[in-house]
Amino acid sequence: QVQLVESGGGLVQAGGSLRLSCAASGTNLSIVNMAWYRRAPGKERELVTTIDNGDGSTYADAVKGRFTISRDAARNSMYLQMNSLKPEDTAVYYCNADIFTRTSGLWRRNNYWGQGTQVTVSS
């Protein structure tokens, strides 16, 4: 059973920083792509940033130059360093990952979501 668990959210003043973490639990895992999404109040979920298993990354225009995604393959973990936070960054942030798992000798690819972590930026 694969689970993604986020941590690191909280309340911060505008201009401050937060670091989110996402850890995948389970055995016989091979993580391919990982991403952070967010859903702000009254808005649809949006893609914030992605990272592939070659450490290539993409960013939404709204966070370029302020957010940095990274991963630790040995720990099956991903991180999001968020600097110069703005009130409009307030949202629930979700971890997402494409993961291969091995069961009975077969590898199967599925997409997983974390439960979300709240980030609130005050003005």
Salt bridges, closest charged atoms under 4 A:
GLU46 OE2 - ARG38 NE 2.58
ASP61 OD1 - LYS64 NZ 3.18
ASP72 OD2 - ARG75 NH1 2.88
ASP89 OD1 - ARG38 NH1 2.99
ASP89 OD2 - ARG66 NH1 2.75
ASP98 OD2 - ARG109 NH2 3.26
